[in-house]
Amino acid sequence: MNYKFSDRAKNAKPSLIRQISARAAGNPDFISLSIGNPAYESFPVKELREMNDLVYERNSVEALQYGPTEGWPAFQQQIKDRLQETKGINPAGNNIIVTTGSQQGLDLMPRVFCNEGDVVLVESFTYLGALGAMRGYCAKPLAVKMDADGINLEAMEEALKTVKNIKYLYLVPNFQNPSGITIPLEKRKKIYDLACKYDILIYEDDPYGELRYTGSAVPAIKSFDTEGRVIYAGSFSKVLAAGLRVGFLCCADEIWAKMVSCKGNMDSGSNITSQLIASYYIEKFDLDEHIEKVRALYSVKCATMKESLDKYLAKGCTRTDPDGGMFIWVTLPDYVDEKQVFEDALDAAVGVIPSIAFAPDEDNPGKSFRLCFSSPTIDQIKEGCRRFGEVTKKHCK
């Protein structure tokens, strides 16, 4: 049969992560430094089991029934309170939508704001799930070059001056996926000023913001948003448990109302049981204390990967030096064939993701690779970096 897929479906492309997983299948020696999963040992299993039992003791009917599309009210309030305390985000004029993981927020944004052919500004390499969501609504992600501290302001303003139908800027300002870069405060303020000047929205995606290992936290762009043009996205996947599939958006009331309507057409509301488990965990336990344990775990893994890459990478390769998050970005010399490096790494039984997976413009695939340190063990990080380093030495003069 000749299936006539929609233009939106035609824009959906196979993931390189699946290709890596296929090579890993059946090979117990394979080391994946590719998938950005939380560490299994970071999950508070005992406490979450207790909270699950508590949900069915207190709220069995509510947990098994449809719930409010926008989220469980008490949980929404907990999120508001936490954002005000930890991010300095004023709840006045803003509201919370609980989403089915952070990916649903990425899907809602172009669904609500983009018509076919509209443009979204993104950094030259950015989260592949966000790119997929934009393309899924036939919006066009437009790459803006990056500096060592994030998006280049001059290039951003030039795009705003010359390109029509730009609807919003997508940023991961803390420990960016894939580069690990954090945008400093003064640049964040200038980004916001440009958004105001040219009247565009900002989608501030912050799933890693609480995973800082060194230095001081940088205020959220949303914290100095006086015009309601920043949509702040957060998640409990990286700090509590990814399988709960609990994320959230904080946005102006008018945007909130439209997003709730569109979310209702998607799923009628996110899983109530998961929301109640997370809500009771916040009520009964110290979430900040748990996050400190997660930071301590990842801090050691991050340092181990940095040391291992410095030890094993070929001369001419560079890496980023993140203060947190889950990722390190390794860049090869310009003359190296990055496709062959990717294949040779797979042959060496190590999975790393090439920069083309994060490229808005496939004609500019880059010469970089994202390595994730959160889920592999310390020994796997050391050995995986050694294998990848040997591959780089094969290709670098």
C-alpha positions, 0 to 999 in steps of 0.5 A, spaced: 500 500 500 502 507 498 501 510 505 500 518 504 504 520 510 502 528 512 508 533 511 509 533 519 510 525 519 515 526 513 519 531 517 520 525 523 527 522 522 530 516 525 534 517 531 542 516 531 541 513 538 537 508 535 542 506 531 547 506 537 542 502 541 542 497 535 549 496 535 550 495 542 544 490 542 547 483 544 554 486 546 555 486 553 562 489 552 559 495 549 559 502 553 554 507 551 556 514 553 550 517 548 544 516 552 542 522 557 539 518 562 539 519 569 543 514 573 539 508 576 542 509 583 540 516 583 532 514 584 530 514 591 526 507 590 524 506 597 521 513 598 517 513 591 515 506 593 512 509 600 509 515 596 506 510 591 502 506 597 500 513 600 497 515 594 493 509 594 491 510 601 489 517 600 487 518 593 485 511 590 479 514 586 483 521 584 489 517 582 485 512 577 480 517 574 481 523 569 484 529 572 485 536 571 488 538 564 493 543 567 495 539 573 493 537 580 492 543 584 496 542 590 502 540 585 501 546 581 502 550 587 508 546 590 511 548 583 510 555 584 513 555 591 519 552 589 520 556 582 519 562 587 524 560 592 530 556 587 529 560 581 526 567 583 520 567 579 514 571 581 508 567 581 504 573 579 501 573 572 504 566 571 501 559 572 503 552 571 501 547 566 504 540 568 506 536 562 507 529 560 515 530 561 519 536 558 518 533 551 510 535 551 512 542 553 517 542 547 511 540 543 506 544 545 510 551 544 510 550 536 503 547 536 501 553 539 505 559 536 507 556 529 504 556 523 507 552 517 514 556 515 514 560 521 521 560 524 524 558 531 531 561 533 536 556 536 543 555 537 548 552 532 547 545 536 541 544 540 537 539 543 534 534 538 528 533 541 526 540 541 528 540 533 524 534 532 518 538 535 519 544 531 519 540 525 513 536 527 509 542 526 513 544 519 516 550 523 523 552 521 529 552 526 534 557 524 541 556 527 545 562 530 552 561 532 555 560 539 560 563 543 564 559 548 558 562 553 552 561 549 548 564 543 552 570 539 548 576 540 550 580 534 548 574 530 542 573 534 540 580 532 542 580 525 537 574 524 532 578 528 533 584 523 533 580 517 529 574 517 521 574 517 516 570 521 521 569 527 516 566 533 521 564 538 528 563 541 529 556 544 535 556 549 537 551 554 541 556 558 544 552 564 549 546 562 546 546 555 544 540 551 549 538 547 555 542 549 554 543 557 555 551 556 552 555 561 550 562 559 552 568 564 547 573 567 549 579 563 548 575 556 541 573 559 539 580 560 541 582 553 538 576 550 531 578 553 532 585 551 533 583 544 527 579 545 523 585 547 526 589 542 524 585 536 518 582 540 519 575 540 518 569 545 523 565 549 522 558 551 527 557 557 528 550 557 531 548 564 531 540 565 539 541 568 539 547 572 539 544 579 545 539 577 550 544 578 557 541 581 561 548 581 560 555 581 554 559 583 547 558 580 545 564 575 538 567 575 533 564 570 531 569 564 524 568 567 526 571 573 527 578 570 521 577 565 516 583 566 512 582 559 510 575 560 514 573 554 518 567 557 516 560 557 520 557 563 520 549 562 522 544 568 522 537 569 523 532 575 526 527 570 533 529 572 532 530 579 527 525 582 525 519 576 525 520 569 519 514 569 514 518 572 514 523 566 513 529 570 515 536 567 512 543 567 511 549 564 511 556 567 508 562 563 503 568 562 496 567 564 494 568 557 499 563 554 497 558 559 490 558 557 491 556 550 496 551 552 491 548 556 486 547 551 491 544 546 494 539 551 487 537 552 486 535 545 493 531 546 492 527 552 486 530 557 491 531 562 498 528 565 498 522 569 495 523 576 498 518 580 505 520 578 503 527 580 501 525 586 507 521 587 512 527 586 507 531 590 507 527 596 515 526 595 516 534 596 511 534 602 514 528 606 521 528 604 527 534 603 527 534 595 533 539 596 537 534 600 536 528 595 538 533 589 545 534 593 546 527 593 544 527 586 549 532 585 555 529 589 554 522 584 554 526 578 560 531 580 565 525 581 562 522 574 563 529 571 570 530 573 572 523 571 570 524 564 574 530 564 580 527 566 579 521 562 578 525 556 584 529 557 588 523 558 586 519 552 583 524 546 588 526 541 592 532 540 588 537 536 581 535 540 578 540 544 572 539 550 567 544 554 568 544 561 561 544 564 560 546 571 554 541 571 549 538 567 550 531 564 554 532 558 561 534 555 562 536 548 568 534 544 570 537 538 575 534 532 580 538 528 576 541 521 580 536 517 577 529 520 572 525 517 566 525 523 562 520 520 568 515 520 570 517 527 562 515 529 563 508 525 570 507 528 567 508 535 561 503 534 566 498 531 570 500 538 564 498 542 563 505 544 557 510 543 557 517 542 553 522 538 555 526 533 553 533 532 549 532 526 544 529 530 543 536 534 544 540 528 538 545 525 542 545 518 544 538 516 549 542 511 553 544 517 553 538 521 559 540 525 565 536 527 563 534 535 560 529 539 556 529 545 558 524 551 554 523 557 557 522 564 550 521 568 548 514 567 555 510 565 559 507 571 566 510 573 569 504 570 565 505 564 566 512 563 574 511 564 574 505 559 569 508 554 573 515 554 579 510 552 576 507 547 574 514 544 580 517 545 584 511 541 579 512 535 581 520 535 588 518 535 587 514 529 584 520 525 588 526 528 595 527 525 
